[in-house]
Amino acid sequence: MNITRRKFIAGAATAGAAITLTGITGCSSGNGAQADGSITEETSDEIAATATKEADIVIVGAGMSGLTAAVSASEGNSTVILLEANSVVGGNGQGTEGIFACGSSLQKELGIDFSFEDVITKELEFFNHRTNALFWKDMVSASADNIDWLMKQGVKFGAVDNYRGQGHLDGFHWYADEDPYNFITPMLESAEKQGVEILLETRGRKLIMEDGSVAGIYAETADGSYIQINCKAVILASGGYADNDELLAELGVDVKSIARKGFPNHNGDGLDMAVSVGGVDTRMSHCIMREPGCEGYGFETALGAMGVHSGGPFMFVNENGKRYTDENCAAKNFAYAANCVLSQQKSYAIINEKCLAWLDENSSPGIVDAAEDALSIGAKAYKTNTIEELADAIEVDPEILSSELERYNDLCEKGNDDDFAKDQSMMQTMDEGPYWAFKQGLFYFTTMGGIRTNRRFEVVDKDYKPISGLWAVGADGCELYKETYTVMVPASANANNVNSGRTAAQEALTYCKTL
């Protein structure tokens, strides 16, 4: 099975569910649970468990960080229970193609040599020095050993490069055959071999606390009943909150206009539990991995991932029909494209038939057929013979749009974008119809961060004091990024998944020995 980041399909991991603009809630109502998946304050202390289990460490979520934590914790002769809300393991890791590392044995064999300084200089500049470089230093310093450890577990790697031009360093370690299951399958096998108990379709829901320390967790099963698991430590690896409408809406996201492209059941369970026991919600200072495409049409098509998303020769106009940016900004970093679209109330990608055909031939094979398909199924795609008719179709002033196109064509003829400094190679005149417009919707992949942690990935309170027995890893506790996810260091998020999972597991093992 080969599902890459470019081919995220919401629900593919469980039932091949259809992609919709409203996304997937993935929540069920059980004892003390509401329809949105949260546990009410009134009933949160009245959970009646139908079964009880014992463990040293419980890990909530079996994505990349959770699987890593489970394997690492089980190496310490501890009893480990791994909870997963879905019917399969892997989480959003089912859509990844590799992992970042610096100084790995694979890189040494290929003569690839760069340092932490090469990594952090650009990252600090990108984030205006707002990110904590110590988290980056820890991740990069451990990355080579993490690769060796993964290979010992049976993880298979292929090429090493800069993510085919997206990054500025050759640190991207592709899985063999670019298949995420060359990570997931051996890690699952290692966990099972080492005695990890894996409970599928089971969500971690509420922490049990004694004297300010974690003493257990309630887990909700598929039928809505609850298991009480008494344990010494809990590692939150629930993958963030991208499927929680309420938490997204609090960040200003119009949840009715987005398409979710990650795998389901990222409901914010880890964040809910951490905050309920004194953890700090840091969502406002972190980011969401999202990219634009044609609203109502699949991201994983030539029109989405490599077309409207990439900009190129398109002209971007806003709700007033005004051109507003360098449309080729995604060539530097695909994360820029979403920021660009979010800067306007609405955004449309305008192109004519000639330029669309050029894209089909040169960089986005299949985009012409995809455009026609989007039109036929009623996605936000429009095709007209004249620019004035196109203006009417997208409900902007025809005089303004015509004037903007005339100005754009003049700049193309001049060979220099005096307005927004767009790359000259992407400045192509659109002086005749038919014309196309695609309303740019946003595809949401995953959230990054939300629970404040220290460098040991312990969940900390408002005074930065650790909450005893509680860790947050992966997307739940990611501290690497601020308002924008960057691919200048490709797969740094997955490197964080593995590093945080291993680190938290070893810290939890040490903690358990003190009890």
Secondary structure as UniProt FT lines:
FT   HELIX           5..7
FT   TURN            10..15
FT   TURN            21..22
FT   TURN            31..32
FT   TURN            35..36
FT   TURN            41..45
FT   STRAND          49..54
FT   STRAND          57..60
FT   HELIX           64..74
FT   TURN            75..77
FT   STRAND          80..83
FT   HELIX           91..95
FT   STRAND          98..100
FT   HELIX           105..110
FT   HELIX           116..126
FT   TURN            127..129
FT   HELIX           133..152
FT   TURN            153..154
FT   STRAND          157..161
FT   TURN            163..166
FT   STRAND          172..175
FT   HELIX           176..178
FT   HELIX           181..193
FT   TURN            194..195
FT   STRAND          197..199
FT   TURN            200..201
FT   STRAND          203..210
FT   TURN            211..212
FT   STRAND          213..220
FT   TURN            222..223
FT   STRAND          226..230
FT   STRAND          233..236
FT   TURN            242..243
FT   HELIX           245..249
FT   TURN            250..252
FT   TURN            255..256
FT   STRAND          258..260
FT   HELIX           269..276
FT   TURN            277..278
FT   HELIX           283..285
FT   STRAND          287..294
FT   TURN            295..296
FT   TURN            299..300
FT   TURN            302..303
FT   HELIX           304..308
FT   TURN            309..310
FT   TURN            312..313
FT   STRAND          315..318
FT   TURN            319..320
FT   TURN            327..328
FT   HELIX           329..331
FT   HELIX           334..342
FT   STRAND          347..352
FT   HELIX           353..362
FT   TURN            365..366
FT   HELIX           367..376
FT   TURN            377..378
FT   STRAND          381..384
FT   HELIX           387..394
FT   HELIX           398..414
FT   TURN            418..420
FT   HELIX           424..426
FT   STRAND          435..448
FT   TURN            455..456
FT   STRAND          458..460
FT   TURN            462..463
FT   STRAND          466..472
FT   TURN            474..476
FT   TURN            490..491
FT   HELIX           492..513
//
